[in-house]
Amino acid sequence: MSPEVSETGRLLADVGGTNARFAWQSGAGAPMTDVRVLACADFPTLQAAMHAYLEGLGRGRPALAAIAIANPITGDQVRMTNHHWAFSQAAVKAEFNLAHLRLLNDFTALALALPDLPTSELRQIGGGVGEPGKARALLGAGTGLGVSGLLPDGAGGWVPVEGEGGHVTLPAVSARERLVMDGLMRMYGRASAERLCSGQGLVDTFTLLCDADGVALSGMSTAASVADSALHARQPQALEALNMLCAMLGSVAGNLALTLGARGGVYVGGGIVPRLGSWFDTSPFRDRFESKGRFQTYLKDVPVWVITSAQSPALLGAARALSGLR
């Protein structure tokens, strides 16, 4: 990497369990450029991926960096939940000689980007019009299940929710869902929402349903293959697994909307739902979202938007966090 320093250059990153997305920003408020996606599995450490991006960029090293990562940030030591990368924030800052390093959860970063998302990058799934100035909820299934939101700060701004709502207990309501929940408990010791509402969760659910029905697995071992079999081949257990993921995501989203009072709307990101396209619109998601007994009417008017951005909005949120915009 070049020893030269960009006095105002900013390295931005959105690090998930599967991919790390990097971008460059020449200064505060400048547009993001040079977006590149690197597979986490190709690098032994986060630092190695950062070096590879910067060396390929050839702009020298940045003065500041903001990293949105799929993990809680509770101290200097960071160990990813769904990947083997682990590091010290202080060590990363020292290795790259950064004047400032900002670490935040990836869905906290995505939440910070919500006010700036254009309507062209949102597809509405039911509900009415979001109420201005009211809380907004955010969740998304991918390698894991990310959960966040925005709460009004009383002064016209927003405070992002920094939690780990993807690890709440799985809200199973039907016999088949309880069958899967019991299977996940046998496999992992506990059935969290993420254990079903994620890529691996889709595979595990499909496997458990096939086992229960005495159906051969036919070699489907990835989320993409299960989803493809559900949407195109209409394989019964694959289709049931995908519908169950969407239904459970709807239950979790409804719980989150009630908890936050998210009358401003609910946003769905992550890697899975946007790839389902219009099929998701007719999935069980919306029915389960509203299925809250006496509070069905409360949720009926709450809009849900699928985030369809081609470029990771969490990078924008990371830039906002680096500038102290909350």
Backbone hydrogen bonds, N-H to C=O, Kabsch-Sander energy under -0.5 kcal/mol:
donor,donor_aa,acceptor,acceptor_aa,energy
6,S,61,R,-2.5
7,E,5,V,-0.8
10,R,25,Q,-2.8
11,L,64,L,-2.3
12,L,10,R,-0.6
12,L,23,A,-2.7
13,A,66,A,-1.9
14,D,21,R,-2.7
15,V,68,A,-3.8
16,G,14,D,-0.6
16,G,19,N,-3.0
20,A,38,L,-3.2
21,R,14,D,-2.8
22,F,36,R,-3.0
23,A,12,L,-2.3
24,W,33,T,-2.8
25,Q,10,R,-2.1
26,S,31,P,-0.6
30,A,27,G,-2.1
33,T,24,W,-2.8
36,R,22,F,-2.3
38,L,20,A,-3.0
38,L,36,R,-0.5
40,C,18,T,-2.5
41,A,18,T,-0.6
42,D,39,A,-1.7
43,F,40,C,-1.9
49,A,45,T,-1.5
50,M,46,L,-2.5
51,H,47,Q,-2.6
52,A,48,A,-2.2
53,Y,49,A,-2.2
54,L,50,M,-2.5
55,E,51,H,-2.8
56,G,52,A,-1.9
57,L,53,Y,-1.7
58,G,54,L,-2.3
59,R,54,L,-0.5
61,R,4,E,-2.7
63,A,9,G,-1.9
64,L,9,G,-1.7
65,A,100,H,-1.7
66,A,11,L,-2.4
67,I,102,R,-3.0
68,A,13,A,-3.1
68,A,66,A,-0.5
69,I,67,I,-0.6
69,I,104,L,-2.5
70,A,15,V,-2.2
71,N,69,I,-2.4
74,T,72,P,-0.7
78,V,87,F,-3.0
80,M,85,W,-2.4
81,T,70,A,-0.8
87,F,78,V,-2.5
89,Q,76,D,-2.3
92,V,88,S,-2.2
93,K,89,Q,-2.5
94,A,90,A,-2.2
95,E,91,A,-2.8
96,F,92,V,-1.9
97,N,94,A,-0.8
98,L,93,K,-2.4
99,A,63,A,-2.7
100,H,63,A,-1.1
102,R,65,A,-2.5
103,L,101,L,-0.5
104,L,67,I,-2.1
106,D,69,I,-1.8
109,A,105,N,-2.1
110,L,106,D,-2.1
111,A,107,F,-2.1
112,L,108,T,-1.9
113,A,109,A,-1.0
113,A,110,L,-0.6
114,L,110,L,-0.7
114,L,111,A,-1.2
116,D,113,A,-1.6
117,L,114,L,-1.6
121,E,118,P,-2.1
122,L,119,T,-1.5
123,R,306,V,-2.0
125,I,304,V,-3.7
126,G,124,Q,-0.5
128,G,301,D,-2.4
131,E,263,R,-2.3
134,K,131,E,-1.6
136,R,150,L,-2.3
137,A,265,G,-2.4
138,L,148,S,-2.2
139,L,267,Y,-2.1
140,G,146,G,-2.0
141,A,269,G,-0.7
142,G,144,G,-3.3
146,G,140,G,-2.6
146,G,144,G,-0.5
148,S,138,L,-2.9
150,L,136,R,-2.7
151,L,159,V,-2.7
153,D,157,G,-1.9
159,V,151,L,-2.8
161,V,149,G,-2.6
163,G,161,V,-0.7
167,H,164,E,-1.9
168,V,165,G,-1.3
170,L,191,A,-2.8
172,A,170,L,-1.5
178,R,174,S,-2.5
179,L,175,A,-2.0
180,V,176,R,-2.1
181,M,177,E,-2.9
182,D,178,R,-2.7
183,G,179,L,-1.9
184,L,180,V,-2.7
185,M,181,M,-2.0
186,R,182,D,-1.9
187,M,183,G,-1.9
188,Y,184,L,-2.9
189,G,185,M,-2.1
192,S,190,R,-0.8
193,A,168,V,-2.7
194,E,166,G,-1.8
195,R,192,S,-0.7
196,L,192,S,-0.5
196,L,193,A,-1.3
197,C,193,A,-3.1
198,S,196,L,-1.9
199,G,142,G,-3.0
202,L,198,S,-2.1
203,V,199,G,-1.6
204,D,200,Q,-2.9
205,T,201,G,-2.7
206,F,202,L,-2.2
207,T,203,V,-2.4
208,L,204,D,-2.6
209,L,205,T,-2.4
210,C,206,F,-2.4
211,D,207,T,-2.5
212,A,208,L,-2.3
213,D,209,L,-1.8
214,G,210,C,-0.8
214,G,211,D,-0.7
215,V,210,C,-2.7
220,M,217,L,-1.3
221,S,219,G,-0.9
226,V,222,T,-2.1
227,A,223,A,-2.8
228,D,224,A,-2.5
229,S,225,S,-2.2
230,A,226,V,-2.0
231,L,227,A,-2.8
232,H,228,D,-2.4
233,A,228,D,-1.0
234,R,229,S,-0.6
235,Q,229,S,-2.1
239,L,235,Q,-2.8
240,E,236,P,-2.5
241,A,237,Q,-2.4
242,L,238,A,-2.3
243,N,239,L,-2.5
244,M,240,E,-2.5
245,L,241,A,-2.3
246,C,242,L,-2.1
247,A,243,N,-2.6
248,M,244,M,-2.9
249,L,245,L,-2.4
250,G,246,C,-1.9
251,S,247,A,-2.1
252,V,248,M,-2.6
253,A,249,L,-2.6
254,G,250,G,-2.4
255,N,251,S,-2.4
256,L,252,V,-2.4
257,A,253,A,-2.6
258,L,254,G,-2.2
259,T,255,N,-2.5
260,L,256,L,-2.6
261,G,257,A,-1.3
262,A,257,A,-2.2
263,R,261,G,-2.6
264,G,135,A,-2.3
265,G,262,A,-1.4
266,V,303,P,-2.5
267,Y,137,A,-2.7
268,V,305,W,-3.0
269,G,139,L,-2.4
269,G,267,Y,-0.5
272,I,141,A,-2.5
275,R,272,I,-0.8
276,L,272,I,-0.7
276,L,273,V,-1.7
277,G,273,V,-0.5
277,G,274,P,-0.8
279,W,276,L,-1.3
280,F,277,G,-1.2
281,D,278,S,-0.7
282,T,278,S,-0.6
282,T,279,W,-1.2
283,S,280,F,-1.3
286,R,283,S,-0.5
288,R,284,P,-2.3
289,F,285,F,-2.3
290,E,286,R,-1.9
291,S,287,D,-1.0
292,K,290,E,-2.4
295,F,292,K,-2.3
296,Q,293,G,-1.9
299,L,295,F,-1.7
300,K,296,Q,-1.8
301,D,297,T,-0.7
302,V,299,L,-1.3
304,V,126,G,-1.1
305,W,266,V,-2.9
306,V,123,R,-3.0
307,I,268,V,-3.0
307,I,305,W,-0.5
308,T,121,E,-2.7
308,T,306,V,-0.6
309,S,121,E,-0.6
315,L,312,S,-1.2
316,L,312,S,-0.5
316,L,313,P,-0.6
317,G,313,P,-2.0
318,A,314,A,-2.5
319,A,315,L,-1.9
320,R,316,L,-2.3
321,A,317,G,-2.5
322,L,318,A,-2.0
323,S,319,A,-1.4
324,G,321,A,-1.1
325,L,320,R,-2.7
326,R,324,G,-0.7
